[in-house]
Each structure stands twice: as structure tokens, then as C-alpha cells.
Amino acid sequence: MIGNMKGILLCLATGFLLMLTSCSVTKFVPEGEHMLSKVEITTDDKSLDISTLEPYIRQKGNSRWFSLFKIPLATYSLAGRDTSKWVNRVLQRIGEEPVLFDTLQARLSCEDLQTAMQNLGYIQASVDMTTKTRGKKLKIHYQLHPGSPYTIASIAYDIQDSLVERFLEKNDFWRNGLKPGIPFTINQLDSERKRITTFLMNNGYYRFHKDFIQYTADSTLSNQQIALTLHLLKYKANSQAEETLHPNYFIRKVTWRSSNDERVHLRKKVLDFNTAIEENEPFSSANLQKTYNNFARLQAVKYTNIRFQEVPDSQLLDCNIQISTNKPSTISFQPEGTNTAGNLGAAASLTYENRNLFRGSEVLSIQLRGAFEAITGLDGYQNEDYEEYNMETKLMFPRFVAPLLSRSFRERSTATSELAVSYNLQNRPEFHRRIFSTAWRYRWSEPHHHLSYRFDLLDLNYVYMPWISATFEREYLDNENSRNAILRYNYEDLFITKIGFAIAYNDGRNALRANIETAGNMLKGLSHMFNFEENSYGQYTFFKIAYAQYAKFDFDYTRLFQLDTDNQIALHADMGIAYPYGNSNVLPFEKRYFSGGANSVRGWSVRGLGPGKFKGTDGRIDFINQTGDMKLDMNIEYRTILFWKFNGAVFVDAGNIWTIRKYEEQPEGQFRFNKFYQQLAVGYGLGLRLNFDYFIIRFDAGMKAINPAYNSQQEHYAFLHHSLRRDFTFHFAVGLPF
């Protein structure tokens, strides 16, 4: 009966989709006009990348969900012509009206395509356009005929300013310029103009711009070759002025002013450090931009305005830097709701921030947070609830704070130094936990290379367990039949002293992150040197507290493919491995991997998958047992724009976690090269996102497809034997999953 109902619902959904996409849309097309139903572009030369020319087509057909279904157009077609009815107005507003074919736009598209090919070096390119109509619908086809590309045969230079010519030759500037044999393209010529202009503007030529550089090209040579001449003209202040040599400017003085005529609320040393423009040095456009970037990084600064004033009858510039500062202190309050495994609660945080603590744009933040959850379903425990209180203090310096670093290195680096101290108090029915943390870390970036770095010089965590429930200790820690080594290790006092390094690259299409960290090595060396005491488990202790020792490496990669303005494919892979050794046989809980959830394999709830073929049996401690030392996630997601602020997605996820060592409490959870691929979980689903530009609210509905932790074939191959109750998981999150 249930199977028949599923079949009926599937048929109804399919029928509705077909009806919606096949609704008559031509009723809104006026007589004598046509709806543009399809646009095609092909080329004679298969080496020409058509995708780079598609933006030059001015008119395209209606948008498609997932590049297949014209749902917005079909929604519009459901509306009636009577706009006095609210339902018709709503359907037209959320839908998309038919695109009407415009002969002018088509002709201009042909011209733009021809010009684009000529700019790519296909001087003799042409475009043919054909149309095919069927009723009130029209298809248009652009056939590109690029011909043979032209190349540069020779390059000559006509530098009309003798001082500029001497300066360029002195720096051997032409060695990295245009070369005979390269394609004759507008991009190549513009890049050379930009290179020359940038070089001169970074060496004192304040009034130089690229319009002083022109080209002449002789295309009369045979075999599609061009004889090119680059002309660098003399300086003309305006069209009426006489030609002169280009003036070379030096900075006479630099001054700083406040936007409200008060003193600048930053120390003179800080102003000097962040100002790359230097007195008695040539004007530099790069130093101007770097000065803007430096001040933009300072939390105390609202905006910066830099102006240059020419000193009369000279080639000197006075630099005036106007700085507007933010209010130094702010206080914010943020309430939130929580839901942990069905236990509802509330939390609130109060944050104080001072953006200019020592008049050097140092940022001091103090956050107080409290949380409460009502815990139910714990047999054998007192009817207590979960309480958490947290205090975190951070002090951030907008520069490297470290000895032995030269001033030039500190000025070149876009860096911050951060000191963080926090104290966390947790009271649960099963235990009480206290965590003290302190860290000193550096962050810096190389924007021109799309790179950013983080170095954790020291990260110290002390976990203190002042009380454990007698029931919890009896059932899970002391009972010989149910003793759990992973559980026991994570409910003891523990020191974690780690150092780490992370690097990230993001160019808008490729995003890569790598992180490595180690813990306990320094203490292990001191243990041997000073004969630290050992506990009953053979672990060295520091102040009678065992310390963790491990190494951990993580790698994350995302690749975006933009199919068109409305559709995108995202590929993602995330892998990590952590190895406990020396003073540890088990990783600390906070460093272990988990799988499932809104950012992993979305057919499973968070911490609901793995390790390996392991299947949780005790809901009270599965949050510990379903963790591992290795992780692999692979995702593919097709994203599309639906209407208004709504975006949609379809996705397929695969992955799992494993342990490196064999643990009795996690049977079949150990990683094996000859078995791990058989233990990959696979899920699929649909997503709905509300995109408000500055943040995204995400709803993902995931289904299990292949379940490695199964009791039957139906459960193993869930995609063949659907069960919403067994296989469906719903996720709510903020932001994209990757």
C-alpha cells in the first residue's frame, strides 16, 4: 500500500511539473512578434572558446532552473491578463515574462561578436545569423567564422620623451614586453600599456596615463602577420597646451588631518607605520594604494581620503591624508535559540569592543555568554539541566608583534597579532567541565596572490573535570563490561599545548585550505629531561595532569563552475587525518572528526555517521563513539537561482570517518585500504536558500542512498528501498556548505 502511494505521488508530481512547463506562454506575445525560445552559438574553428564570447550576445532566452526547466516563465504564464486580481499580480511578480525577439539587439550582437573575435586576433572574422520560427516562438543561431588568427611579426618603439626613454632603457624595461610571434590581441596590447603606465606611475610620473601610449599596426604583410609600432607621446596638460617632457614628481611633505578638525586619534608612530608614501621619495601609485589598504585594515578608521597638491613652479607634491575614525567603544547584545539532539534551550551573549585601546587601533573585545538547555530522557540522573557560561577576551594588534623582525618586513606584511584568553564552565547532569584556554597567533595575507596565512605560536587548553555523576561513572567509566577507552580519556583532566600553521587560497573559483598542527612535543621533551611523573596509565603528567600528544593535517578544496548567470556547479573535497602517539592513545574529543550534518554528508544528522561500518547503539554516548581519526567528504552541488531571493540546489554527498587504531567500542570502524571504499556513505537531496547577499539562510533535505552501517540489504541500498522515517534528514544552517 505504501509503495503504491509513493508511485501515485511520484506520478502526480511529475505530471504537475510537465503541466507547468508546458503551459501556453505565447498568450502574452503580441501579434507580429516572437518569443525568443532558444539561442545557439557555433564556430568553424574548434580551438576558439565559445564560452568567452557568450557574454557578447545581448539577448538570451528565459532563465531555466538547473539549466533545464523554464519554471519562472511557466509561472508567469499561469497568470491571467486581468491584473486587478491579486493572484495574477503575484504570479507575474514571482514569474518571468517572455523574452521578445528584438532584431536590433540581434544585429548589435553580431557586431559585438565580430569585434570580440577581432580583439582576439581574428582580424577577418565574420558572423552569420539565422532564425527559425514555429508559431510565435523563434530560435536564433549565430555562426562564427573567425578565420586565421594574426600574430605580431615585429615590434618597433617610438619613445618621444628622451628622459622616459633613457629611464626605461636603464631598467631594461622592454625585456619583459611584447615579443614577435605572440598573438595580436587587444588584451596583449592593453596589458603592455598597463605595464608601462604602472611602472612610470610607480616611479614619479604622477600625471602619466595610458592614453599617452598608442599603437600603429601594419597588416599588409603576408601570412596574417602584423608589424607593430608602440608610440609613447610627450606630455600635454590639455589639448591647447604645448608638448613637453613628462614631469617627474617627488613628495615634499606628508601631513595627517582629522575629518572633524580635531587631532587624529592615532599615535604618530602608527600613522608613520601605515603610510607607505614617504617624503623626499618619488611619487608611487603602488604606495598610494598600499596606504589606503593599510588604513582600511585599522578597526579604528572609518575612511581615509588622500589628496596631493602640487607645489607651484616645481615638481614637488604635498600629501594630505584625511582620516575619519570610528567610535572607540561599542556594546552589543545577541540572543539565540539552541537545539541539541532535540533538547531546546536559549543563549545570550554580551560583547564589549574597544577599537583603539592604545591609540594604535588595537582591538580589545570581551564577550560574556550564557546558555541553558532543558535535558530530558536521562534515566538514573537527577533532573538537572544544562548550563554553560563563557568569558572570552581578545586583544588584536594590527601588525606583527614579535622580536627580531625588521621594519621593512613588518611594513610589507599585512598582518595581525592576537592574544586570546577564555574560560568556559559547563554543568550537565552527567558531569561538570571547566576549560581554560589561551593562545597567541598571527594572521597575514598576500592579496595579490589570493593567499592568507595563520600561525598559532602557542595554543594552551586545560580541561578540568571537578565532578562526574556516580551513575555515569559506574555505567561507562568503571564498568568492566562497558568500559569505553575513548570516553574515559575525554572525561579526565587534560593539558593540550599545540602549535599550528594554516594556509588558504581563494581566487573566486578555486578555494583551497590546508592546516597542520601538533601538540605535546615540547612537553614530551621536557618530560624526558626532567623526569616528569607518570600516572597509572603510563602517561607523563605536567603538574599531575596528563597532556595530549598528536599530529593533525586537514585539506579542503572547492571548485566552482559558472554555467551561466543563473546556474553554477560546486565540487568539494575535504579530508583530514590525526594521529595520537607518544603520551596519547586516543585523540582529545575536540580534535576528533565527525561526519554527517549540514556541512558534510547531508543524508545523516550531525555526528550520526561512522566510523566505518559502526552503528551507534547507545544514544547517550554515541556522540563520543561516532568520532574518528580520519575523515573524507566529497560533494557535488548544482546551484540555481529560482526567483526573488530564493535559490535552489540539488546535491550528492559521499564520505565517512574512520579510526586509525582498533577500538573495541567502535567495531568495524578502523580504516583499511582494501575496504574503506566499500564503507563510503552516499546521500542526496534538495536545498532551498534565502540569499540576502550579506548572509544566506539554508534549508537542506537529505536522503540516504548507500548506508555502510546496515542490518539488511534494504537499509544498505536505501535509494532502492526508500523510507522517509529511516532515511530522511532535514538541516537548517546559515551560509553555504562549502
C-alpha positions in Angstrom: 0.0 0.0 0.0 2.8 2.4 1.0 4.7 1.6 -2.3 1.5 2.3 -4.3 1.0 5.6 -2.6 4.6 6.6 -3.3 4.1 5.7 -7.0 0.9 7.8 -7.2 2.6 10.8 -5.5 5.6 10.5 -7.9 3.2 10.4 -10.9 1.3 13.4 -9.7 4.5 15.4 -9.0 5.8 14.5 -12.5 2.5 15.4 -14.1 2.3 18.7 -12.4 5.9 19.6 -13.4 5.1 18.7 -17.1 1.9 20.7 -17.0 3.7 23.7 -15.5 6.5 23.6 -18.0 4.2 23.1 -21.0 1.7 25.8 -20.2 1.0 28.2 -23.0 3.3 31.2 -22.7 2.6 32.7 -26.1 -0.7 34.3 -25.0 1.5 37.2 -23.7 3.3 37.5 -27.1 1.7 40.4 -29.2 0.7 39.7 -32.8 3.6 40.1 -35.2 6.2 39.4 -32.6 8.0 36.3 -31.5 9.2 34.9 -28.2 12.9 34.0 -28.1 12.9 30.4 -27.1 16.5 29.4 -27.8 19.9 30.9 -28.6 22.7 28.8 -30.2 26.3 29.8 -31.0 28.7 27.6 -33.0 32.1 28.2 -34.7 34.1 27.0 -37.6 37.3 26.9 -35.5 37.0 24.4 -32.7 40.1 25.9 -31.0 38.0 29.1 -30.3 36.5 29.0 -26.8 32.8 29.9 -27.4 32.1 30.4 -23.7 34.3 33.5 -23.6 32.1 35.0 -26.4 28.6 34.2 -25.0 28.5 37.4 -22.8 28.5 39.4 -26.1 25.1 38.0 -27.0 22.8 40.8 -25.9 19.5 38.9 -25.8 19.0 35.4 -24.4 16.1 33.2 -23.8 14.2 32.9 -20.5 16.1 31.6 -17.5 16.0 27.9 -16.7 16.0 26.1 -13.3 19.0 23.8 -13.2 19.6 24.7 -16.9 16.5 22.5 -17.9 13.1 23.9 -16.8 11.7 27.3 -17.6 9.7 27.4 -14.3 9.8 31.2 -13.9 8.3 31.6 -17.4 5.7 28.9 -16.8 4.8 30.6 -13.5 4.2 33.8 -15.4 2.1 32.0 -18.0 -0.3 30.8 -15.2 -1.4 34.4 -14.6 -4.4 35.8 -16.3 -4.5 39.1 -18.2 -6.6 40.8 -15.6 -4.0 42.5 -13.3 -6.7 43.8 -11.0 -6.7 40.3 -9.4 -4.0 39.8 -6.8 -3.3 36.3 -7.8 -2.4 37.4 -11.3 -0.1 40.2 -10.0 1.7 37.8 -7.6 2.2 35.2 -10.4 3.6 37.8 -12.7 5.8 39.3 -10.0 7.5 36.0 -9.0 7.5 34.7 -12.6 9.4 35.9 -15.6 7.7 37.4 -18.7 8.6 36.1 -22.1 11.7 37.5 -23.8 10.6 39.0 -27.1 12.9 38.8 -30.1 14.5 42.2 -30.9 16.1 42.5 -34.4 18.2 45.5 -33.3 19.7 43.6 -30.3 20.4 40.6 -32.6 22.2 42.8 -35.1 24.2 44.5 -32.4 25.1 41.1 -31.0 26.6 40.1 -34.4 28.6 43.3 -34.4 29.8 42.7 -30.8 30.8 39.1 -31.6 32.7 40.2 -34.7 34.6 42.9 -32.7 35.3 40.4 -29.9 36.9 38.0 -32.3 38.9 40.8 -33.9 40.2 41.7 -30.5 41.3 38.1 -30.1 43.4 38.5 -33.2 40.9 37.2 -35.8 41.1 40.3 -38.0 39.0 38.8 -40.8 36.3 37.4 -38.6 32.6 37.5 -39.6 29.3 36.3 -38.1 26.2 34.8 -39.8 22.8 34.9 -38.1 19.9 32.7 -38.9 16.4 32.4 -37.3 13.8 29.7 -37.3 10.2 30.3 -36.3 7.5 28.0 -35.1 4.2 29.7 -34.4 5.1 32.6 -32.0 8.4 31.0 -30.9 11.7 31.8 -32.5 15.2 30.2 -32.4 18.3 32.2 -33.3 21.6 30.7 -34.4 24.9 32.7 -34.5 27.6 31.0 -36.7 31.1 32.4 -36.1 33.6 32.5 -38.9 36.9 33.5 -37.1 39.3 32.8 -39.9 43.1 32.6 -39.2 44.5 34.4 -36.2 47.1 37.2 -36.7 50.4 37.3 -34.9 53.0 40.0 -34.3 55.9 39.8 -36.7 58.0 42.7 -35.4 57.9 45.4 -32.7 59.3 48.9 -33.0 59.3 51.7 -30.3 58.8 55.4 -30.8 59.6 57.0 -27.5 59.2 60.7 -28.0 60.3 61.7 -24.4 64.1 61.3 -24.2 64.1 61.2 -20.4 61.4 58.5 -20.3 63.3 56.6 -23.0 66.6 56.7 -21.0 64.8 55.7 -17.8 63.1 52.7 -19.4 66.3 51.5 -21.1 68.3 51.9 -17.9 65.9 49.5 -16.2 66.0 47.1 -19.2 62.2 47.5 -19.3 61.5 46.1 -22.8 63.0 42.7 -21.9 59.6 41.5 -20.5 57.4 43.3 -23.0 55.8 42.2 -26.3 57.6 39.6 -28.3 57.5 38.7 -32.0 55.4 35.6 -32.6 52.8 36.2 -29.9 49.1 36.5 -31.0 48.0 40.0 -32.0 45.2 40.6 -29.5 43.7 43.7 -27.8 44.3 42.1 -24.4 48.1 41.8 -25.2 48.3 45.4 -26.3 46.3 46.7 -23.3 48.4 44.7 -20.9 51.5 46.3 -22.3 50.0 49.8 -22.0 49.1 49.0 -18.4 52.5 47.6 -17.6 54.3 50.7 -18.9 51.8 53.1 -17.2 52.1 51.3 -13.9 55.9 51.3 -14.0 56.1 55.0 -14.7 53.4 56.0 -12.2 55.3 54.0 -9.5 58.5 56.0 -10.3 57.4 59.6 -10.0 55.3 60.2 -13.2 52.3 61.4 -11.3 50.5 62.8 -14.4 51.2 59.9 -16.7 48.2 57.8 -18.0 47.8 55.1 -20.6 46.4 57.5 -23.3 49.9 58.7 -23.8 50.6 55.3 -25.3 49.3 54.5 -28.8 49.9 51.8 -31.5 50.1 51.6 -35.2 49.8 48.3 -36.9 50.7 47.4 -40.5 48.7 44.4 -41.7 49.9 44.4 -45.3 52.5 41.7 -44.5 51.7 38.2 -45.7 50.6 35.1 -43.7 48.4 37.0 -41.2 51.3 38.9 -39.6 51.4 42.4 -38.1 54.3 44.9 -38.0 53.6 46.8 -34.7 54.9 50.2 -33.6 54.4 51.4 -30.0 54.3 55.2 -29.6 54.9 56.9 -26.3 53.9 60.6 -26.7 55.1 63.7 -25.0 53.2 65.3 -22.2 50.3 67.7 -22.9 48.5 69.2 -19.9 45.4 69.8 -22.2 44.5 69.9 -25.8 45.6 73.6 -26.1 49.0 73.2 -24.3 52.3 72.7 -25.9 54.1 69.3 -25.8 56.8 69.0 -23.1 58.7 66.2 -21.4 56.8 64.3 -18.8 57.2 65.8 -15.3 58.7 63.6 -12.6 57.3 64.4 -9.1 58.8 63.9 -5.6 56.9 64.0 -2.3 57.8 67.2 -0.3 55.9 66.5 2.9 53.1 64.3 4.3 50.5 65.5 6.8 47.6 63.9 8.6 44.4 65.6 9.5 41.2 64.5 11.1 37.9 64.8 9.2 36.4 66.9 12.0 39.3 69.3 12.5 40.3 67.6 15.8 43.5 65.8 16.4 43.9 62.4 14.8 43.2 59.7 17.5 46.2 57.6 16.4 49.7 57.7 17.6 52.3 59.4 15.3 54.2 56.1 15.2 51.1 54.3 14.0 50.5 56.9 11.3 54.1 56.6 10.0 54.0 52.8 10.1 50.8 52.6 7.9 51.8 55.4 5.5 53.7 53.9 2.6 54.1 57.4 1.0 57.5 58.8 2.1 58.9 62.3 2.0 61.8 63.0 -0.5 60.9 59.9 -2.5 59.3 59.8 -6.0 55.5 59.6 -6.2 54.3 56.0 -6.4 50.8 54.9 -7.3 51.5 51.5 -5.6 52.5 53.2 -2.3 49.3 55.3 -2.6 47.2 52.2 -2.9 49.1 50.4 -0.1 48.5 53.4 2.2 44.7 53.2 1.5 44.8 49.4 2.2 46.8 49.8 5.4 44.4 52.4 6.9 41.4 50.4 5.7 42.6 47.5 7.8 42.6 49.5 11.0 39.4 49.0 13.0 39.7 52.5 14.5 39.5 54.1 11.0 36.1 54.7 9.3 37.5 56.0 6.0 40.6 57.7 4.5 40.9 60.4 1.9 44.3 61.1 0.3 44.9 64.2 -1.8 48.1 65.5 -3.5 48.7 69.2 -4.0 51.3 70.5 -6.5 53.8 73.0 -5.2 53.8 75.9 -7.7 56.7 76.2 -10.1 58.2 72.9 -9.1 57.8 69.1 -9.5 57.0 68.6 -5.8 53.8 67.2 -4.2 52.4 67.8 -0.7 50.4 64.7 0.5 47.4 65.4 2.8 45.9 62.3 4.4 42.5 62.9 5.9 41.4 60.3 8.5 37.9 59.7 9.9 37.8 57.5 13.0 35.1 55.2 14.4 33.6 55.5 17.8 36.2 53.8 20.0 33.8 51.6 22.1 30.6 49.6 21.3 28.4 47.2 23.3 26.2 44.6 21.6 23.7 42.0 22.9 22.7 38.9 20.9 20.1 36.4 21.9 19.9 33.0 20.2 17.9 29.7 20.4 19.6 26.3 20.7 18.6 22.8 19.8 20.9 19.9 20.7 19.6 16.5 19.9 16.1 17.7 20.5 16.8 19.5 23.7 15.6 23.0 23.4 17.3 26.0 25.1 18.3 29.6 24.9 21.5 31.5 25.0 22.6 35.2 25.1 25.9 37.0 24.7 27.0 40.5 25.7 30.1 41.8 23.9 32.2 44.9 24.6 34.6 46.1 22.0 37.2 48.9 22.1 38.7 49.5 18.6 41.5 51.9 19.7 42.8 50.7 23.1 46.3 52.2 23.0 45.6 54.7 20.2 47.1 52.3 17.7 43.9 50.7 16.5 44.4 47.8 18.9 41.1 46.0 19.4 40.0 44.7 22.8 36.9 42.5 22.9 35.3 41.0 25.9 32.4 38.6 25.4 30.2 37.1 28.1 27.9 34.3 27.1 25.4 32.2 29.0 23.3 29.2 27.7 20.6 27.0 29.2 19.0 23.8 27.8 16.3 21.6 29.3 17.6 18.0 29.1 15.1 15.1 29.1 15.3 11.4 28.8 18.3 10.7 31.1 17.4 7.7 33.3 19.2 7.4 36.6 20.3 11.0 36.8 19.0 13.9 38.9 16.5 16.1 37.0 19.2 18.7 36.1 19.5 20.9 33.1 22.5 22.0 31.1 24.1 25.3 31.9 27.1 27.0 30.2 28.9 30.2 31.0 31.7 31.5 28.9 34.0 34.5 29.1 36.4 35.3 26.2 38.8 38.2 25.9 40.8 39.0 22.8 43.4 41.7 22.2 44.3 42.2 18.5 47.3 44.2 17.2 47.1 45.3 13.5 50.7 44.4 12.9 53.3 41.7 13.7 54.2 41.9 17.4 57.4 39.8 17.5 61.1 40.3 18.2 63.8 40.0 15.5 61.6 41.2 12.6 63.0 44.1 10.5 60.9 47.2 10.0 60.8 46.6 6.2 59.4 43.1 6.7 56.7 44.4 9.1 55.7 47.1 6.7 55.5 44.7 3.7 53.3 42.3 5.6 49.5 42.8 6.0 49.4 41.1 9.4 47.6 41.0 12.8 48.7 39.5 16.1 46.2 38.2 18.5 46.2 37.3 22.2 43.1 35.3 23.3 42.1 34.1 26.8 38.9 32.3 27.6 37.2 30.4 30.5 34.3 28.0 29.9 32.1 26.5 32.6 29.7 23.6 31.7 27.4 21.9 34.1 25.5 18.8 32.9 23.6 16.1 34.8 26.4 13.6 34.0 29.4 15.8 34.7 30.8 19.3 35.3 33.6 20.5 33.0 35.9 23.6 33.1 38.0 24.7 30.2 40.7 27.4 30.3 42.3 28.4 27.0 44.9 30.9 26.0 46.5 31.5 22.6 48.9 33.7 20.7 48.5 33.7 17.0 49.5 35.6 13.8 47.5 36.2 10.7 48.7 37.8 7.5 47.8 37.8 3.8 49.1 38.4 0.3 46.0 39.8 -1.6 47.8 40.0 -4.9 48.4 36.2 -4.7 44.9 35.5 -3.1 46.7 33.9 -0.1 46.2 34.2 3.6 48.1 32.5 6.5 47.6 31.8 10.2 50.3 30.7 12.6 49.4 29.6 16.1 52.6 30.1 18.0 51.1 28.8 21.2 47.6 27.4 22.0 47.2 26.1 25.5 44.0 24.4 26.7 43.5 23.0 30.2 40.4 20.7 30.7 39.3 20.2 34.3 36.6 17.8 35.4 35.6 18.7 39.0 32.6 16.4 39.2 31.3 13.3 37.5 27.9 11.7 38.3 28.2 8.4 40.1 25.7 6.9 37.7 27.7 8.0 34.6 31.0 6.8 36.2 29.5 3.4 37.2 27.9 2.7 33.8 30.6 3.9 31.4 33.9 4.6 33.1 34.3 1.9 35.8 32.1 -1.0 34.5 34.4 -3.7 33.1 31.8 -4.8 30.6 31.1 -1.4 29.1 34.3 0.5 29.8 35.0 2.9 26.9 38.6 4.0 26.5 37.7 6.9 24.2 35.0 8.0 26.7 37.3 7.6 29.7 40.1 9.6 28.1 37.8 12.5 27.4 36.5 12.7 31.0 39.8 13.1 32.7 41.8 16.3 33.4 43.9 17.1 30.4 46.5 19.6 29.0 46.6 20.3 25.3 49.5 22.5 24.1 49.6 22.9 20.4 51.2 24.9 17.6 49.7 25.1 14.1 50.0 26.6 10.7 47.3 27.2 8.1 47.3 28.5 4.5 44.3 29.4 2.4 43.9 30.3 -1.3 40.8 31.8 -2.9 40.6 33.4 -6.4 36.8 33.3 -6.6 36.6 30.0 -8.5 39.1 27.8 -6.6 39.3 27.8 -2.8 41.9 25.7 -1.0 42.7 25.4 2.7 45.4 23.4 4.4 46.1 23.1 8.1 48.7 21.3 10.2 49.1 21.2 13.9 51.0 19.3 16.5 50.6 19.0 20.3 52.6 17.8 23.3 56.0 17.5 21.6 57.6 20.3 23.7 56.2 18.8 27.0 57.3 15.3 25.9 60.9 16.6 25.5 60.7 18.2 29.0 59.3 15.0 30.4 62.4 13.1 29.5 64.7 15.9 30.5 63.2 16.5 34.0 61.7 13.0 34.7 58.1 14.0 34.9 55.8 11.7 36.9 53.7 9.0 35.2 50.1 8.2 36.0 48.5 4.8 36.4 48.1 4.5 32.6 51.8 5.1 31.9 51.3 8.7 30.7 53.7 11.5 31.6 52.0 14.3 33.6 52.5 18.0 33.9 51.5 19.2 37.4 50.0 15.7 37.8 47.8 16.2 34.8 48.3 14.1 31.6 48.9 16.0 28.4 47.8 15.2 24.8 50.3 14.4 22.1 49.2 14.1 18.4 49.7 15.4 14.9 46.9 16.5 12.6 46.6 17.5 9.0 43.5 18.9 7.1 42.9 19.7 3.5 39.9 21.3 1.9 39.2 22.2 -1.8 36.3 23.7 -3.6 35.9 24.4 -7.3 33.1 26.5 -8.8 31.9 26.2 -12.4 29.8 29.1 -13.6 27.5 27.7 -16.3 25.6 30.9 -16.8 24.3 33.8 -14.8 21.7 31.6 -13.0 23.4 28.2 -12.7 26.6 27.0 -11.0 28.2 23.7 -10.1 30.3 23.4 -7.0 32.7 20.5 -6.4 34.1 20.0 -2.9 36.5 17.6 -1.2 37.5 17.6 2.4 40.0 15.2 4.0 41.8 15.0 7.3 43.9 12.7 9.4 45.0 13.0 13.0 47.4 10.5 14.7 47.7 10.2 18.5 51.1 9.0 19.6 53.6 9.2 22.5 51.7 10.3 25.5 48.3 9.6 23.9 46.5 6.5 22.6 43.3 8.5 21.9 42.7 11.9 20.4 41.0 14.6 22.5 37.3 14.8 21.8 37.6 18.3 20.4 40.2 17.1 17.8 38.3 14.1 16.6 36.5 14.1 13.3 32.7 13.5 12.9 30.6 13.0 9.9 27.0 13.9 8.9 25.3 17.3 9.3 24.6 20.4 7.3 28.2 20.7 6.0 29.1 17.0 5.5 27.1 14.0 4.2 23.6 15.5 4.5 21.7 12.2 4.4 22.8 11.8 8.1 22.3 14.0 11.1 25.4 15.6 12.7 27.6 13.0 14.4 25.3 10.3 13.0 27.7 8.6 10.6 30.6 6.3 11.1 33.3 5.4 11.9 33.4 2.9 9.1 30.5 0.4 9.4 30.0 1.2 13.1 26.4 1.8 14.0 25.5 3.6 17.3 23.6 1.7 19.8 23.6 3.9 22.9 22.2 7.4 22.2 23.7 8.7 25.5 27.4 8.2 24.4 27.2 7.9 20.6 28.3 11.5 20.3 31.7 10.1 21.6 31.6 6.7 19.8 30.7 8.2 16.4 34.0 10.1 16.0 37.3 9.1 14.3 40.8 9.9 13.4 40.3 10.2 9.7 37.7 12.0 7.5 36.8 12.1 3.8 34.0 14.2 2.4 33.2 14.6 -1.3 30.3 16.7 -2.6 28.8 17.9 -5.8 26.1 20.6 -5.8 24.2 22.1 -8.6 23.0 25.7 -7.6 20.4 27.7 -9.4 18.6 31.0 -9.0 14.8 30.5 -8.6 13.1 33.8 -8.1 13.3 36.9 -5.8 15.8 36.0 -3.0 15.2 32.2 -3.4 17.9 29.9 -4.7 17.7 26.2 -5.2 20.2 23.3 -5.1 20.4 19.5 -5.8 23.3 17.7 -4.3 25.1 14.3 -3.9 27.4 13.8 -0.9 29.7 10.9 -0.1 32.1 10.3 2.8 32.7 8.8 6.2 35.2 8.8 9.1 37.5 6.0 10.4 39.8 5.3 13.3 43.5 4.6 12.8 43.7 2.3 15.8 41.3 -0.6 16.6 39.0 0.3 19.4 36.7 -2.4 20.9 33.9 0.1 21.5 33.9 1.0 17.7 33.8 -2.3 15.9 34.5 -2.2 12.1 35.5 1.5 12.5 39.2 1.0 11.6 40.5 2.3 8.3 41.5 -0.4 5.8 42.8 0.3 2.3 41.1 -2.7 0.9 37.7 -1.9 2.5 37.3 1.9 3.0 35.7 2.5 -0.4 33.0 -0.1 0.5 32.3 2.0 3.6 31.6 5.3 1.9 28.2 6.6 2.7 26.3 8.3 -0.1 23.4 10.8 0.3 21.4 13.1 -2.0 18.8 15.7 -1.7 17.4 19.2 -2.4 18.2 22.5 -0.9 16.4 25.8 -0.6 18.3 29.0 0.2 17.3 32.6 1.1 20.0 34.8 -0.3 20.2 38.2 1.3 23.6 38.9 -0.2 25.3 39.6 3.2 24.1 36.3 4.6 22.3 33.1 3.4 19.7 31.1 5.3 19.9 27.5 4.1 17.4 24.5 4.3 18.7 21.2 3.0 16.6 18.0 2.8 18.9 14.9 2.6 18.2 11.3 1.9 20.4 8.3 2.5 21.4 6.4 -0.7 24.0 4.0 0.4 24.3 3.3 4.1 27.5 1.5 5.3 26.1 0.7 8.7 23.2 -1.6 7.8 21.3 -4.5 9.2 19.6 -5.5 5.9 20.1 -5.1 2.2 17.1 -2.7 2.1 18.9 -0.5 4.6 22.2 -0.8 2.8 20.9 0.3 -0.6 18.4 2.9 0.7 18.0 4.6 -2.7 16.3 1.4 -3.9 14.1 1.0 -0.8 13.1 4.5 0.3 11.8 5.1 3.8 11.3 8.7 4.9 11.2 7.8 8.5 14.5 5.9 8.3 16.4 7.8 5.6 15.3 11.4 5.7 17.2 14.2 7.5 16.4 17.9 7.5 19.1 20.6 8.0 18.9 24.3 8.8 22.1 26.4 8.6 23.4 29.8 7.8 25.8 30.2 4.9 26.7 27.8 2.0 28.0 24.4 2.9 31.3 25.0 1.1 
